[in-house]
Each structure stands twice: as structure tokens, then as C-alpha cells.
Amino acid sequence: MKRRTFLQLSGGGAAALAIGGTLPELGCGATAKKWFDEALAILNLVIPAASTILSLVGMPLPAVLLAAVQALIDLIQKYEAAPIDQQLPIIQQIDQAAKFLQANISEILGALQVKNGFLVNKIKALVGFVLSEIDVLIGLLPNLKLGTMKGVSKQIAKAPAGNAKEFKALFNKTLLTTTGDETTDALCASKVLK
């Protein structure tokens, strides 16, 4: 399933996706370094978030998902440290790793046999939030490192969260938004990211 189609199907997640986090205006050097640190902190929360989502249906976190997130984190760290003339191939690898991660998330969700419509909508909203954050983070990398800062502030404004603390808060807010089904709401309330 394509990400855009998935997000359109997420219904209840639209409100969560509209909440924008902000980062300070990006200039150069220390600010870009701060962004890389925050991006890595957010990506490090993807594993607990994915674990939480899958735990809603009693499914353990697949090793392929853990490996995909770790590969993305490793590539971003490699990209940050690389000289400008070596960044383009790494950007391409990051793009491939992000697509691989998104495809695996979609495949895993497609395999879930969930009959509770309330829970299905909750899972779609949570996954939509996580995928949206990954998209924005990955989309900013070339601008941050290659010095083409045009559009960075607009791109950041699209991010659901601007830092790891906001990511966790918005994920939990989406998780705790009531569905109208007491069983689903009670299950979600027991899975808050700490």
C-alpha cells in the first residue's frame, strides 16, 4: 500500500498529523547538528512506537523492522560525518532504507488480522503519524547538509514533531484519543510510551 493511500485511510489520524512541531530557524553548523541529534533521537523512538502498535494486537516486533530502523539510523550518522562530495550516494542509500522501512511497516500491517474496526483505525492513525515523521526527517537531510537551506522551515512545519519529546507526546496523544470503544480505549491506555 502506498503511504499516501495509507494516510488517506487513517481517518482519525488526520488531526494528529496536522499538529506541527517547530525547530529553531536552521542556519548552519550547530543548528544543523542539533537537528541531526533530534532526528536520531526521534528515529530511536520508532522502535518502541512500533512495538507499542504491534502489541495492540499481540504481535512481537519483527527483527526485520528493528534492522531497518537501525540501518536508517546508521546511514544518517554516516551521512552527517561524510564530506559533501561523498553525501549524494549516502542520500540515495537513506532514501532506499526509508522506503524499505515503510514497505516493511505496510507489509506487516497488511498481514494483521484485526476485526475490531476501532482498533484498525487506531493502528492506522499511529502508523500514519510515525511514517509522516520519518518522511519529513528524511526529506530534510539533503537541505541540511548540502547547504541548500531553501524550504527547510516549510518542511519542518510539516513534521508532526520537532523533537523526541514532542514525538513521544504526540504519539501518546494519538494513542489515547478515544475511539468510542471501551475495550480499545482501555487497551490503548495501557500501552503509553514512557
N, C-alpha and C positions, 0 to 999 in steps of 0.2 A: 504494500500500500504506500502510495506517495505521501510525504509529510504534509503537503498542503491539504490533500483529501482527508488525512487523519485529523488534522487540526479542525477542518470544517465539521467533521463528525463529532468532535469532542463536546459540542454543545455547552455544557456547564462550565467548561474550562475557559471560555472566551473572556469572562470577566477577569480571571486570574492572569490571562495573557495580556490584558490591556494595562495592567499595573506596570508602570515603568520605573526601574531603578535609575539612579543617576550616579555618575562618577564625576570627579572634578574635570574641568576642561583639560584635554590632553595637549600637552605642549611637546616635551621631549624628555629624554633621559630618565629622571627619577619618576616622573608621572607614568611613563610607559612601563617602567619596571614595576611600579605599583599595580598597573593593570595586569601585567603578566602574573604577579603574585596572586591577585584576586581571581583571575581566570583559573589558575591552577587550584586554588582553594575551592572554587565552585565545582570544578571537574572532580575534585576529591570527594565532593558530596554526592556526585551522581551515583556512586556505588551504594551508599546507604539509602538513597532515594529509590533506586531500582529495587533494592532488597525489600524496602517497605512496600512498594507497589506489588511486587510478586507475592509477598507474604499475605496480602489481602485475599489471595486465592490458594494459599498454602503451597506455593511453588518456591523452591530454593533458587538462589541466584545462579544461573548457568556460568560455568567457567569461561565460556567464550565472551560473555558480556563483561566480566571482570577484566579479561585480557584486552578487550577492545578499548575500554576506558583507560587502562594503564598504558596501552600503546599510544593513545592520543595525548596523554599527559607527557610521556617520554618525548614525543615528537615536538610538542610545544616547547619543552625545555631545550631540546636540541636547536630549535628554530631561534629561540631567544639568544642563545650563545653563539649562533653562527654569524660569520661576516656577511655583509649584504650580498656579495657576489655568490654566496652559497645558499641563499634563502629560497629562491624560486623552486628548486626541486623539493625542498622540505615542505613548502606550502602545498605543493601537489600531493605529497605523502599525507599531510594533515587532512587535506580535503578527502582523499581516499579513505583514511582511517575514520573520519567523521561519517562518511557515507556508509562504511562497513558497520559502524556502531548503530547508526539509525536503522539500517536494514535488519540487523540482528534484533533490535528492540521491536520492530514491526513484526518480524517473523515469530518472535516469542509471544507477542500479544495475539497474533493470528492463531497460535496453537492453543491458547487458553480456551477452556470450555466453561464459560461463565454464563449462567442462565439468568441471573439476577440483573435486570436492566439498570437498576440504581447503581450497582457495583460496576457494571460495564462503563457507565457514564463517568463514574468517579475515576476509574483507571484511565480512561481516555483523557480526562482533564489533567490528571497528574503527569501522564506521559507527554501530553501536549506541552505542558509547562517546561518539563525537562528538555525536550527536543528543541523548543524555541530558544531556550537559554544557550544550548550547545551551538545552534545555528548562528546566533549573534556573536558569541565568543569567537568562533572560527572565522566568521566574516570580517572581524576587525584585525586579525593578525597581519595581513599584508600592509594595511594602512599604518599600523603602529610601528612596525619595524623598518619598512622601506621609506618612511618619512613623507608619505603622501597623506597628510592628515585631513584632507578634504573629506567631509561627510562622516567623520568619526563620531562627533557629538550626536548627529542624527541616528547613526547606527546604534550607539549606546542607548539612546532613548527608547529603542525598540526592545531592549533587553528587559525581561521580566524582573531581573535582579541585577544590581550593580556590584554586589559583593556577596561573599559567602553567607554573611549574617542575614542579608535580605533574601537570598536564595532559600535558606532554611525556613525563614519566617513565611515566605510566600508559598513554599511547598506545604508547610503545615496548615496555612490558611486554606489552601485548596483542599487538603486532606480533610479538614474539619468543617468545611462548608456542608451544611445539612442537605441531605438528599430527599428527605421525606420518608425514608425507610429506616425504622428504628434499628434493625439488625445491622444494616450497612453503616449507619452513623456510629453505632457502638463499636463495631469492628474498626472503623477508621480512627476513632478517638483513642483506641489502644495502640496505634501504630505511629504516633507522632515522632518525628526526628528530634533527637536530643542534641 
